[in-house]
Amino acid sequence: MTFLIGLAKRGKRIIKRLLKRYTKVYLSQVRRIERVKTAERVVAMTFDDGPCAEPPSPDAGGAASLTGRILDKLAEFGARGTFNVVGDTSENYPDEKGADGTPYWSGTRFDHYPSFGADALGGAKNQPELIRRMLAEGHEISSHGYRHIIFGESKSVYGKRESLGAFDAAVADLQRLHGLMEREYGCTLTLHRPPHYVDKLADGTTSYDVCEKLGYQYVGASFDGCDWLPLAAGYEAEVRHTRSGLAALLERDPDALCGQIIFSKDGFNMAHRSPVADGLALQLETLSRYGYRVVTVTELLRFSPLADLDASDALFGTVCELLNAGRTVAFADNTIRLAQTLTRGELLLMFAEDAAARRVALIKSGKRAAHDVPATHPYSGAVGWAAGRGLLPRDGRARPGKPADYALLDRILAARGNPPTGKSGRLSRAAALTVLSSVTA
Ligand SMILES: [Zn+2]
């Protein structure tokens, strides 16, 4: 019991860190979407690790399956969820079950969902009825990895776990789930949440590189639904806990959840209980009392794709068009930071072609992009592109962190065959976006 309390406290810190994990600030094709800026009372709920054909635990309501219970509750409230599903964990053997109440409850070397030894009761491969029901009822399905193997090592939490380790292995795992969803269900995935939010792979690439390869955006979360955490006081307390934080927040500020993404589980907590089965209705009741609509993550992104820009901003339309065209204009933490100084590295990335693929190729070859830009630098691909077009200064230094100016912009425009601006001095982010929009329209 004492152990579980200690675990709950430690777990709370861990999940806070995971939800709010420091995202390096660099422009990226892939954005970690934790919340979006909107004044509307809309919120998204995400459910990880399902589908789950095991009944809830404990099963007071006599539900056929945990996922079925979640779908029933969402339907009752007219809510649409986003299910971060796995493909199948039955290949994750040999393995041993760890002790309940520890991060290894579902397996020592790998995760097994919904439970150790019961892999066939989970996974999109094994549970077509649950997946078809999700889709038929208007929910969104997002990728959580075929085998739910962490991409890189995570010594602090999952020190004993096997990881995919390299870019190609992670891409192959996601492609496998992508193909399954397309082939079996006609569903094209566009969103991904890495298992346990582990981003760094051993080879120097990251989950952002992997998402870019698949054409995915990264689904983070900004609010903890609290259904994953075992409490020493037991099931009833865990159920109440799923509502208390949410209710307290909305009592203080009824608009506090506008545009946020809630993290929940379509599975069991570390004590093999599923408070979501009874907690979800409490959460949905609370949200609807405050007039919130629960929408999918893709629907949420239609209110605004970014965390710090909405329709009230003059550049909103331009930025949305550029994002839709696949241009890299926003930061990996899903902000655009219009007031911030534009750097040379950022300017190159906004205009470069195939920057992400070039970066991965540089990492694999171990070559630098410039004297001052190693392969793993966030802008190495863009700098490599610029070097190939003679856009870097003679000394071979790209100076990616220095402020961008019109001279560099005009050199880029000339290399692309676009007319120069003829202006001089520092370049603002807004000015660069306007020029980018005019030449890529
Ligand atoms: Zn997971």
Boltz pocket constraint, residues with backbone or C-beta under 6 A from the ligand:
constraints:
  - pocket:
      binder: B
      contacts: [[A, 48], [A, 49], [A, 144], [A, 148], [A, 194], [A, 195], [A, 196]]
      max_distance: 6.0
